[in-house]
Amino acid sequence: MEAKAYLNYVRISPRKVCIVLDLIRGKDVKLAKAILEHTPKAACEPLLKLLKSAVANAENNHDMDTSKLYVAACSVSQGPTLKRIRPRAQGRAFRIDKKTSHITLILKEREN
């Protein structure tokens, strides 16, 4: 039994999200929540919200015990890129790519 939560079109680069996901992969939910609350990265705020959503899904939809939950898998993939133009010298244009992310979080119960 597993509980999933998805967060799509987050306006943060997948590279930045992946750094934080590596910190919580395989950890218990309480420890993962503490890591996300005390890590000074921009990706922590949406990931904390996603983790709480996954715990709520596990509790309400699958009747899982929240004290035994751990982060079984988490992944990020690149969403659509917002392309913006910044003016530069001599009438030139410089393109800025604003990347988005699709994040998946899977929780499972520990076998004890």
ChimeraX attribute file (.defattr): number of C-alpha atoms within 10 A of each C-alpha:
attribute: neighborCount
match mode: 1-to-1
recipient: residues
	/A:1	9
	/A:2	15
	/A:3	23
	/A:4	19
	/A:5	19
	/A:6	16
	/A:7	16
	/A:8	14
	/A:9	14
	/A:10	17
	/A:11	17
	/A:12	18
	/A:13	20
	/A:14	20
	/A:15	14
	/A:16	15
	/A:17	23
	/A:18	16
	/A:19	12
	/A:20	19
	/A:21	22
	/A:22	11
	/A:23	13
	/A:24	21
	/A:25	18
	/A:26	16
	/A:27	16
	/A:28	20
	/A:29	23
	/A:30	13
	/A:31	13
	/A:32	19
	/A:33	18
	/A:34	12
	/A:35	17
	/A:36	22
	/A:37	14
	/A:38	9
	/A:39	13
	/A:40	11
	/A:41	13
	/A:42	12
	/A:43	22
	/A:44	20
	/A:45	13
	/A:46	16
	/A:47	21
	/A:48	17
	/A:49	13
	/A:50	19
	/A:51	23
	/A:52	14
	/A:53	18
	/A:54	23
	/A:55	25
	/A:56	17
	/A:57	18
	/A:58	24
	/A:59	15
	/A:60	10
	/A:61	10
	/A:62	12
	/A:63	12
	/A:64	20
	/A:65	13
	/A:66	17
	/A:67	12
	/A:68	15
	/A:69	22
	/A:70	22
	/A:71	25
	/A:72	19
	/A:73	16
	/A:74	19
	/A:75	16
	/A:76	20
	/A:77	15
	/A:78	17
	/A:79	18
	/A:80	13
	/A:81	15
	/A:82	11
	/A:83	10
	/A:84	11
	/A:85	11
	/A:86	9
	/A:87	10
	/A:88	10
	/A:89	7
	/A:90	6
	/A:91	7
	/A:92	9
	/A:93	12
	/A:94	12
	/A:95	11
	/A:96	12
	/A:97	13
	/A:98	13
	/A:99	18
	/A:100	19
	/A:101	22
	/A:102	20
	/A:103	24
	/A:104	19
	/A:105	22
	/A:106	20
	/A:107	27
	/A:108	23
	/A:109	19
	/A:110	13
	/A:111	6
	/A:112	4
